[in-house]
Amino acid sequence: MKKLIFAAFLTLASSASAEMIKVASPYSVDETLTRLEKIVTGAGAKVFARVEHAKGAAKIGQDLAPMALLIFGKPQIGTPALQANPLSGVVLPARVLGYQDGAGKTWLVYENPADMLAQFDIPADAKVVQTLTKVLATLTGKAVAK
């Protein structure tokens, strides 16, 4: 049991070193994530949750710039990673954070799939990594397009 806990800790710790891909949006956080949600569902994927960080902070009387996390996936894309290493379920389904920075600019951000899945010994040239990289870039690009 101690080995399993230590392995999980190392997995989560290595996740912190993953490159974050940032995509600027000309829209508000809410509008950007709503656009992304429509594009995701239009592509046949399922949105599992929209975690409203800023609204949660407001409920406890705290201020937080607009920020929410969209969690979504499509079994045809993620299943190969889970087959290669079930622990990849820690980072799947895909997650994209929408947030407003201190200058008032809206961003979408997500982990580079190659870095995210490397910690599970899934190589960057694996088809699942290449597919996830292309899909996330395409979906977020469409969400921020004018």
C-alpha positions as CSV (number, residue, x, y, z in Angstrom):
1,M,0.0,0.0,0.0
2,K,2.8,2.4,0.8
3,K,4.4,1.8,-2.6
4,L,1.0,2.6,-4.3
5,I,0.7,5.9,-2.3
6,F,4.2,6.9,-3.1
7,A,3.7,6.1,-6.8
8,A,0.6,8.2,-6.8
9,F,2.4,11.1,-5.1
10,L,5.3,10.9,-7.7
11,T,2.7,10.9,-10.5
12,L,1.0,13.9,-9.2
13,A,4.3,15.7,-8.4
14,S,5.6,15.1,-12.0
15,S,2.3,16.5,-13.4
16,A,3.4,19.9,-12.1
17,S,6.2,20.1,-14.6
18,A,3.9,19.6,-17.6
19,E,4.0,22.5,-20.1
20,M,0.8,24.5,-20.1
21,I,-0.5,25.6,-23.5
22,K,-2.2,29.0,-23.3
23,V,-4.6,30.3,-25.9
24,A,-5.7,34.0,-25.8
25,S,-9.4,34.7,-26.2
26,P,-11.1,37.9,-27.3
27,Y,-14.2,36.9,-25.3
28,S,-15.1,36.8,-21.6
29,V,-14.3,33.6,-19.7
30,D,-18.0,32.7,-19.6
31,E,-18.5,33.2,-23.3
32,T,-15.2,31.5,-24.2
33,L,-16.1,28.4,-22.2
34,T,-19.7,28.4,-23.5
35,R,-18.3,28.5,-27.0
36,L,-15.9,25.7,-26.2
37,E,-18.7,23.6,-24.6
38,K,-20.8,23.9,-27.8
39,I,-17.8,23.1,-30.0
40,V,-16.9,20.0,-27.8
41,T,-20.5,18.7,-27.9
42,G,-20.8,19.5,-31.6
43,A,-17.7,17.3,-32.2
44,G,-19.4,14.4,-30.5
45,A,-17.6,14.6,-27.2
46,K,-19.2,14.7,-23.8
47,V,-18.9,17.5,-21.3
48,F,-18.7,15.9,-17.9
49,A,-18.5,19.1,-15.8
50,R,-18.0,22.8,-15.7
51,V,-16.3,23.7,-12.4
52,E,-17.0,27.4,-11.6
53,H,-14.1,28.3,-9.4
54,A,-14.9,32.0,-9.2
55,K,-18.6,31.3,-8.3
56,G,-17.4,28.9,-5.6
57,A,-15.2,31.6,-4.1
58,A,-18.0,34.1,-4.2
59,K,-20.2,31.6,-2.2
60,I,-17.7,31.9,0.7
61,G,-17.3,35.6,0.4
62,Q,-14.0,35.5,-1.4
63,D,-12.9,37.3,-4.6
64,L,-11.5,35.5,-7.5
65,A,-11.2,36.6,-11.1
66,P,-13.4,34.9,-13.5
67,M,-12.2,31.3,-13.7
68,A,-13.8,27.9,-14.6
69,L,-12.7,24.5,-15.6
70,L,-14.3,22.4,-18.4
71,I,-13.9,18.7,-18.2
72,F,-14.7,16.7,-21.3
73,G,-13.8,13.7,-23.3
74,K,-14.6,11.1,-26.0
75,P,-13.9,7.4,-25.3
76,Q,-12.6,6.9,-28.9
77,I,-9.8,9.4,-28.1
78,G,-8.9,8.7,-24.4
79,T,-9.4,4.9,-24.2
80,P,-6.0,4.0,-25.8
81,A,-4.2,6.0,-23.1
82,L,-6.2,4.2,-20.4
83,Q,-5.4,0.9,-22.0
84,A,-1.7,1.8,-22.2
85,N,-1.7,2.8,-18.5
86,P,-4.8,2.9,-16.3
87,L,-3.1,5.6,-14.1
88,S,-3.6,8.0,-17.0
89,G,-7.2,8.2,-15.7
90,V,-5.8,10.7,-13.2
91,V,-5.4,13.3,-16.0
92,L,-8.2,12.1,-18.3
93,P,-10.7,13.2,-19.4
94,A,-9.4,16.4,-20.9
95,R,-9.5,19.6,-18.8
96,V,-9.4,23.1,-20.1
97,L,-9.2,26.1,-17.7
98,G,-10.7,29.4,-18.7
99,Y,-9.5,32.4,-16.6
100,Q,-9.0,36.1,-16.6
101,D,-5.5,37.3,-15.8
102,G,-4.6,40.4,-13.8
103,A,-4.7,42.6,-16.9
104,G,-8.2,41.5,-17.7
105,K,-7.2,39.2,-20.6
106,T,-9.1,35.9,-21.0
107,W,-7.1,32.7,-21.6
108,L,-7.8,29.0,-22.2
109,V,-5.1,26.8,-20.8
110,Y,-4.5,23.1,-20.8
111,E,-1.6,20.7,-20.2
112,N,0.5,19.7,-23.2
113,P,-0.7,16.1,-23.9
114,A,2.8,14.9,-24.5
115,D,4.0,16.1,-21.1
116,M,0.8,15.0,-19.4
117,L,0.9,11.4,-20.7
118,A,4.7,11.0,-20.5
119,Q,4.5,10.5,-16.8
120,F,2.6,7.3,-17.6
121,D,5.2,6.1,-20.0
122,I,3.1,6.9,-23.0
123,P,5.5,8.3,-25.6
124,A,5.0,11.7,-27.4
125,D,4.8,9.9,-30.7
126,A,2.0,7.6,-29.6
127,K,-1.1,8.0,-31.7
128,V,-3.2,8.9,-28.7
129,V,-0.9,11.7,-27.8
130,Q,-0.8,13.0,-31.3
131,T,-4.6,12.8,-31.6
132,L,-5.2,14.5,-28.2
133,T,-2.7,17.3,-29.1
134,K,-4.5,18.0,-32.4
135,V,-8.0,17.8,-30.9
136,L,-7.3,20.2,-28.0
137,A,-5.6,22.7,-30.3
138,T,-8.4,22.5,-32.8
139,L,-11.2,22.8,-30.2
140,T,-9.6,25.7,-28.3
141,G,-8.7,27.4,-31.5
142,K,-12.3,27.3,-32.7
143,A,-13.5,28.6,-29.3
144,V,-11.5,31.7,-29.5
145,A,-11.9,32.4,-33.2
146,K,-13.7,35.6,-34.2
